[in-house]
């Protein structure tokens, strides 16, 4: 069943069988990191030869993403990352995730199989005789940390013939359960391909979950990961060994408990919070023992000064083995200057001359500012409470202030939802501590709207109406106003370590999901009003009248949207329940609505452009 794979985890609360609400984890329905880059894809599928490159062609995607290297590839549909796969042989993979170059679901995404992500090479000079033994190879993995593709889904490889100007299907594998990376070797022998102007492309075919209980749970899923793509002469069918020692996993925060922490608080606990090691994971992909030297460096990016560097020594690494090395760290970030500072932590290897060097280095940026966070900034899944009894459900995440401070805002990464189905209201909440669980409700911001973030990594900042005094343990989160899944981002690469809780039917329960909820706390001085991020802000790009209304509610979009079409409107009642959906209309019959307060969300090309509140008179 598709739903079996899309919902990674459904935990029914044990001991309270009368409840039908559930903690639910799904695959993501969008990639906010890409959405907020706002980069337009430019495709080069013309018949002429452009930017022809020479052999060898090689890419292991260790170059920083999130898009493919434009010197080798002509499109941006895949996501270059180091967090979605498992057991990768080098740092970085190309992930096919059913999301387009903006990080959104494809317009044609549905429950039946459709053509989704593509990864297309530039033109390559392949004008060689067949005797030169040209071979194409790559690694692929279904699923990884994401959703495993179904048997009806597939990953395919096509070759382009400059002679016939046609794409030919060369290789295909159906969807399957998640597993290790597998290598594919393909000889290039036909003369129609051995020409100047040759190209190749990968195409993923996938589908959304047909049996998801509601649209907000329809996810991208059907993940494939491709790595170590190589095309060259003088190869053979047994040329499968990767003569390469490479870094594999990303470096995380050097702090013991936080990804980021405000400087004011770090200064209070720096001796206990600073980690005692820099973790480095690398792999010898060769068939022989290789000698590796490990080096480490920390740079203050505010001054450009290297503040600490040392060697982890040289060691012999066995063939086909992975090494997890914790380099002893005798250093503490010494921060005496500005309130905001960043450090670059670089770990790198010295390997043999013939090794590819692009995958020998891994970098992490340690930031100090005014934010508490535990997640790494990338959502591999979505989290929420769903089902009967979830209307008043609450979710809370534990933080700790190490000095008296003011909580000014809460950041939440909400995943994009299929057909904008999670565009509804909820309440922002803050609690004090009651013996290790959320206690008294000390702040409630009512009727705020689910928003996809406009800042980096898709976090939306909800500025609190009034500051909340914090000292020691506090909890931030939300209270639902409906039974609908809100689909908040979940980082599967970091642990919540017992910090996450949810409330149902009068009791708090510790969450059983793996991963960190992508919610952050902003502290310190008062934040400037942005006109967008404030909890109470309303965008007025669509105008409505009269208000209050008895019979007909008139709708007029701003002139910039009036002629562009594809403008849809969703009307919610005060509890967040969807009452009506309409598209491209100039008025709505409000006579059928019950007297009360309603919210109308207007959506243009997948983005919310306006929120209006109106009263239906009796």
C-alpha positions, -999 to 999 in steps of 0.1 A, spaced: 0 0 0 13 35 -9 1 49 24 23 23 43 53 39 28 43 76 28 34 76 65 67 67 81 53 65 116 18 65 131 18 61 169 -16 53 185 -15 64 221 -13 33 242 -35 31 273 -61 55 259 -80 35 233 -109 58 233 -89 85 214 -86 83 177 -61 112 173 -26 103 163 9 115 161 17 114 124 49 117 105 48 120 67 73 128 39 76 165 31 54 181 5 79 208 -4 114 220 1 114 254 16 151 259 11 146 259 -26 113 278 -25 130 307 -8 160 309 -32 135 320 -59 158 309 -88 142 304 -122 153 273 -140 167 277 -175 167 246 -197 190 240 -226 171 215 -247 178 231 -281 190 212 -311 223 231 -313 254 221 -293 260 244 -264 288 244 -239 302 211 -250 324 195 -224 351 168 -228 358 135 -211 361 125 -184 327 135 -171 325 130 -133 303 143 -105 298 130 -70 277 160 -60 301 169 -31 300 205 -44 277 227 -22 241 226 -34 212 228 -34 213 228 -73 234 207 -96 268 221 -108 259 243 -138 292 235 -155 280 199 -159 242 200 -158 215 220 -176 185 218 -152 178 223 -115 151 198 -107 170 175 -83 181 185 -48 218 183 -40 221 175 -3 238 153 23 208 146 46 182 126 27 203 94 18 218 67 41 252 50 37 264 74 10 299 66 -2 309 103 -6 295 135 8 265 147 -13 239 131 -35 214 142 -61 179 135 -47 149 130 -69 120 139 -47 90 148 -69 95 185 -62 103 210 -89 132 235 -89 113 258 -66 108 231 -40 71 227 -47 50 198 -58 47 196 -96 14 209 -109 7 176 -125 15 157 -93 -13 132 -86 -20 97 -73 -11 82 -107 25 79 -120 38 110 -137 72 122 -150 89 143 -123 125 152 -116 151 152 -144 189 155 -143 203 164 -177 240 166 -187 254 193 -209 265 183 -244 296 160 -243 322 154 -269 319 116 -273 334 114 -308 355 82 -301 356 48 -318 339 19 -301 373 4 -296 381 31 -270 358 13 -246 336 41 -233 316 32 -202 290 50 -182 285 43 -145 266 56 -115 253 47 -80 217 49 -70 196 43 -38 158 40 -35 143 57 -4 171 64 20 156 85 49 127 94 26 98 75 11 107 43 -8 93 43 -43 65 19 -52 70 -9 -78 49 12 -103 74 41 -99 108 41 -116 142 57 -121 153 57 -158 183 67 -178 181 81 -213 209 88 -239 206 116 -265 216 109 -301 229 140 -319 224 121 -351 187 114 -348 180 142 -322 161 117 -301 162 105 -265 165 67 -261 157 48 -230 188 29 -219 181 16 -184 152 15 -159 147 2 -124 113 -1 -107 106 12 -72 116 -10 -43 122 -9 -5 150 12 8 184 -4 6 221 4 1 236 22 -29 239 0 -60 262 5 -89 252 4 -126 278 -1 -154 267 6 -190 289 4 -222 284 31 -248 290 13 -281 264 25 -306 277 50 -332 246 72 -328 258 80 -293 296 81 -300 294 116 -314 301 152 -304 270 165 -288 260 134 -268 239 139 -236 224 117 -210 196 123 -184 180 106 -155 142 108 -152 122 98 -121 86 87 -123 65 88 -91 31 94 -76 14 109 -46 -2 87 -19 -37 77 -32 -49 66 2 -38 95 24 -66 104 48 -65 140 38 -47 163 13 -23 177 38 -8 142 41 -2 137 4 35 139 2 62 141 -24 80 108 -14 92 82 -39 128 93 -33 157 82 -54 193 92 -47 220 92 -75 258 95 -68 292 91 -84 282 96 -120 312 88 -143 316 87 -181 350 80 -196 372 60 -221 394 30 -215 371 14 -190 356 -21 -187 328 -40 -171 348 -48 -140 358 -12 -135 336 -9 -104 360 1 -77 359 37 -66 396 46 -61 386 73 -37 388 81 0 360 106 8 342 124 36 307 110 39 286 126 66 281 163 74 296 180 105 271 192 130 272 218 157 301 216 181 278 224 210 267 196 232 230 204 232 221 231 207 224 237 170 223 275 178 220 294 211 219 331 219 253 345 229 239 358 262 231 322 272 261 305 258 284 328 278 267 314 310 273 277 301 302 277 277 324 253 297 297 226 298 281 234 264 312 233 243 318 199 227 350 180 234 355 167 199 349 174 162 333 144 146 345 133 111 332 104 91 350 92 60 352 61 39 379 43 20 360 32 -12 391 16 -27 400 -21 -27 434 -15 -10 446 0 23 449 38 20 468 63 43 448 93 54 458 125 73 430 143 91 431 181 96 408 206 114 404 243 114 381 269 131 378 304 116 361 335 130 341 347 100 336 382 115 374 388 115 386 363 90 410 349 116 418 312 121 414 309 158 422 272 161 437 245 140 452 210 146 460 177 130 442 144 138 473 125 126 477 100 98 463 65 98 459 35 75 423 29 65 411 -6 55 394 -11 21 357 -6 18 355 6 54 339 36 71 357 55 98 340 76 125 367 97 141 362 121 170 390 145 169 398 157 205 389 194 208 406 215 234 390 248 225 360 270 235 345 297 213 359 328 229 332 354 221 339 389 235 328 411 206 295 416 188 262 399 197 261 381 164 291 360 152 297 330 130 326 304 130 336 282 101 345 247 112 364 229 84 375 192 85 395 179 56 416 149 45 450 146 28 448 116 5 467 103 -25 473 124 -56 449 105 -78 419 110 -54 391 134 -64 397 163 -41 363 179 -40 350 153 -16 379 155 9 365 186 28 334 192 49 324 226 63 300 237 90 290 272 100 284 277 137 262 307 143 256 327 174 228 353 175 194 355 192 180 320 183 176 288 203 174 258 179 180 220 179 173 212 142 197 213 113 175 234 90 164 207 66 130 190 68 131 153 57 95 147 69 64 164 82 49 162 117 14 168 132 -15 156 152 -45 144 132 -78 127 135 -109 127 157 -103 145 190 -74 165 177 -93 198 175 -78 211 207 -45 191 205 -13 209 215 23 203 206 51 217 228 89 217 225 112 223 256 139 250 257 159 263 286 170 299 293 204 301 311 199 338 321 168 359 325 155 370 291 125 380 269 110 356 244 101 378 214 91 354 186 86 318 176 99 304 143 82 274 127 89 256 95 56 245 80 58 222 49 39 232 18 8 211 15 -10 195 -15 -36 220 -28 -26 243 1 -47 221 24 -30 231 56 -37 268 51 -57 273 83 -55 290 117 -40 278 149 -28 293 182 8 301 191 15 290 227 41 293 254 41 273 287 61 273 319 76 241 333 57 216 356 81 189 367 94 181 332 62 186 312 45 218 300 27 236 328 8 268 329 -1 285 296 17 318 299 11 331 263 -15 324 237 -15 341 203 -49 332 188 -59 326 152 -25 329 135 -22 314 100 0 285 88 27 302 67 55 289 45 86 309 55 99 338 35 133 336 51 161 311 48 151 274 52 114 281 52 110 293 88 82 318 93 86 342 123 56 347 145 63 379 165 46 378 199 23 407 208 40 411 241 74 397 253 73 367 276 97 366 305 118 334 305 142 321 331 151 284 331 128 259 313 100 270 290 80 254 262 69 268 228 44 253 204 9 254 192 -27 246 199 -49 233 170 -82 248 161 -92 219 139 -86 182 135 -65 188 104 -29 178 101 -8 211 101 24 194 86 53 211 105 88 203 94 106 174 110 144 170 109 152 133 109 190 138 113 188 152 148 172 137 179 146 155 200 160 138 231 128 138 250 121 175 245 89 171 225 54 166 240 18 166 228 -15 171 246 -47 152 241 -79 147 262 -64 165 292 -30 149 294 5 156 282 25 127 265 61 126 255 64 123 218 77 90 204 88 102 170 125 103 160 138 136 148 136 173 159 105 194 153 116 225 133 105 251 158 128 278 172 128 305 199 139 341 194 150 360 225 164 394 233 155 430 224 122 439 207 121 428 171 112 453 144 78 449 128 82 435 93 46 440 81 47 403 71 60 382 100 38 396 127 12 373 142 -16 397 136 -6 410 101 -30 407 72 -20 409 36 -45 430 16 -38 422 -20 -74 411 -24 -101 435 -13 -136 424 -2 -168 443 6 -193 449 22 -181 438 57 -202 428 75 -220 410 47 -255 397 44 -259 383 9 -231 389 -17 -194 393 -8 -176 411 -36 -140 402 -44 -114 425 -62 -78 415 -65 -50 440 -66 -43 452 -102 -11 431 -103 -31 399 -100 -63 409 -118 -52 398 -152 -31 368 -143 -59 344 -135 -55 312 -114 -67 330 -82 -84 307 -57 -101 316 -24 -106 294 7 -131 304 34 -126 291 69 -148 294 100 -133 306 132 -122 271 142 -102 267 111 -126 244 93 -128 248 55 -163 260 45 -159 269 8 -133 268 -20 -138 288 -52 -116 300 -81 -115 330 -104 -147 346 -91 -156 382 -85 -182 375 -58 -193 348 -33 -229 340 -22 -225 346 16 -263 341 22 -258 304 29 -232 310 56 -242 310 93 -238 342 112 -203 346 126 -166 354 118 -149 340 88 -114 341 73 -108 341 35 -73 331 22 -65 340 -14 -39 319 -33 -21 328 -65 1 301 -82 5 282 -49 13 312 -27 -9 330 -2 -13 366 -13 -41 378 10 -60 371 42 -93 388 49 -115 385 79 -152 392 75 -184 390 95 -215 373 82 -244 393 96 -275 375 110 
